[in-house]
Amino acid sequence: MPIDYYPRTTNSNWSYEFDDNPTDTLLRKVIAPTKSALGNVYNIFMETSDVSAGFDSSGYFRRSGGDYFQYFDVGFVFDLDNEVWGEYIFLKDNVAAGTSWTSANFSGTYTYTDGTGTHTVPIIVRLKETIQQKDVSVTINGVAYPFTIVVKEEYEYSFDAGVTWDVSDVYSIYNYSRNVGLLKWEAFDTMGSVIKQEITRSQVY
């Protein structure tokens, strides 16, 4: 089997639980149709917390060499006023621990309310990824997963056309295991862990 830290083969599927609650679960799978955007072809992931209720889209992904891309709505991630679609590299499997990179800059508008009223301002946003650990063993729900890459994802924004950048107090940590895929996602803020999603089973074709 070729090395792949985010398998995208049709019918591959994974189950996850949230915050160590075995009754709060998520099923993700890859379907056969693909999505074309930006001159690229992406595999489509679907997800559900209740199979009887059907599946919703869980993202669009592709790989080129050691780079793994997601095509996504930047506006949703950053709570912008409108949809802003683009792609970014969320994982590199051919770089050393300590390596960082940033996405392209994405432009939009952001509306907020303060003591003087409601304001809409232009904003530029981007994502920053850092390989924290490379090919380590991670144990989740009693199963050891060797060859795991741990990635920190941060969210940066600028209100002055990119002259200065601020960093959100929310960030994410992702664990990706060779030939398994996403093992764990955990979101943090200044108070600590906000939400945790961990793998309970996988089937990769």
FENZIMO-V674060 format. One record per residue. RES is the residue in one small letter. SS is DSSP state (hx for helix, st for strand, lp for the rest). OMEGA is omega in whole degrees, -180 to 180 (* if undefined). NEAR is the number of other C-alpha atoms within 8 Angstrom. Layout:
BEGIN
res->[RES;RES]
ss->[SS;SS]
omega->[OMEGA;OMEGA]
near->[NEAR;NEAR]
END
This chain:
BEGIN
res->[m;p;i;d;y;y;p;r;t;t;n;s;n;w;s;y;e;f;d;d;n;p;t;d;t;l;l;r;k;v;i;a;p;t;k;s;a;l;g;n;v;y;n;i;f;m;e;t;s;d;v;s;a;g;f;d;s;s;g;y;f;r;r;s;g;g;d;y;f;q;y;f;d;v;g;f;v;f;d;l;d;n;e;v;w;g;e;y;i;f;l;k;d;n;v;a;a;g;t;s;w;t;s;a;n;f;s;g;t;y;t;y;t;d;g;t;g;t;h;t;v;p;i;i;v;r;l;k;e;t;i;q;q;k;d;v;s;v;t;i;n;g;v;a;y;p;f;t;i;v;v;k;e;e;y;e;y;s;f;d;a;g;v;t;w;d;v;s;d;v;y;s;i;y;n;y;s;r;n;v;g;l;l;k;w;e;a;f;d;t;m;g;s;v;i;k;q;e;i;t;r;s;q;v;y]
ss->[lp;lp;lp;lp;lp;lp;lp;lp;lp;lp;lp;lp;st;st;st;st;st;st;lp;lp;st;st;st;st;st;st;st;st;st;st;st;st;st;st;st;st;st;lp;lp;st;st;st;st;st;st;st;st;st;lp;lp;hx;hx;hx;lp;lp;st;st;st;st;st;st;st;st;st;lp;lp;st;st;st;st;st;st;st;hx;hx;hx;hx;lp;lp;lp;lp;lp;lp;lp;st;st;st;st;st;st;st;st;lp;lp;lp;lp;lp;lp;lp;st;st;st;lp;lp;lp;st;st;st;st;st;st;st;st;st;lp;lp;st;st;st;st;st;st;st;st;st;st;st;st;st;st;st;st;st;st;st;st;st;st;st;st;lp;lp;st;st;st;st;st;st;st;st;st;st;st;st;st;st;st;st;lp;lp;lp;lp;lp;lp;lp;st;st;st;st;st;st;st;st;st;st;st;st;lp;lp;lp;st;st;st;st;st;st;st;st;st;lp;lp;st;st;st;st;st;st;st;st;st;st;st;st;lp;lp]
omega->[178;-180;-179;-179;176;-177;-177;-178;-177;179;173;-175;-176;174;-178;170;-179;172;177;180;-177;178;179;-169;-180;175;176;178;176;180;-174;179;178;179;176;178;177;-179;-178;177;-177;171;-176;174;176;-180;176;171;180;-176;-179;-180;179;-175;172;179;179;174;-177;-170;173;178;173;-176;179;-178;179;-173;168;171;-169;177;-180;-179;179;-178;-175;179;177;-176;-176;174;174;-174;178;178;175;176;-179;-178;170;-178;-175;177;-175;172;-177;179;177;173;178;177;168;174;178;-176;177;175;-178;-179;179;180;174;-176;-179;178;-179;-175;174;-175;174;-178;171;-178;175;178;176;179;176;175;-180;178;-177;175;175;176;180;178;-179;-179;175;-180;178;178;177;176;179;176;-180;-175;172;179;179;-173;-174;-179;-179;176;-179;175;175;177;176;-178;172;-179;178;176;174;175;-178;172;180;174;179;-178;-178;177;172;-179;-178;177;-169;172;179;178;-178;165;-176;-180;-179;-178;179;-179;-180;177;-177;-177;174;178;177;175;-177;-178;*]
near->[3;4;6;9;12;12;10;9;8;9;10;13;11;12;12;12;15;12;8;7;8;7;5;8;11;11;11;12;12;14;11;8;6;9;9;8;7;4;5;6;9;12;14;15;13;13;12;12;8;7;7;4;6;7;8;7;8;9;10;12;13;11;8;7;4;8;12;13;13;12;12;9;10;12;13;10;7;7;7;13;9;8;9;11;9;9;8;10;10;9;9;9;8;6;6;7;9;8;9;8;7;8;9;7;7;10;9;12;11;11;10;7;8;6;4;5;6;8;7;8;8;9;13;13;12;12;12;12;13;12;14;11;11;11;9;9;9;8;8;11;6;5;6;8;10;10;10;15;14;12;13;12;12;12;12;12;12;13;11;7;8;8;6;8;9;7;8;9;6;10;12;11;12;13;12;14;16;12;12;13;11;12;12;12;12;12;12;12;10;6;5;6;9;8;9;12;11;13;14;10;7;10;7;10;6]
END
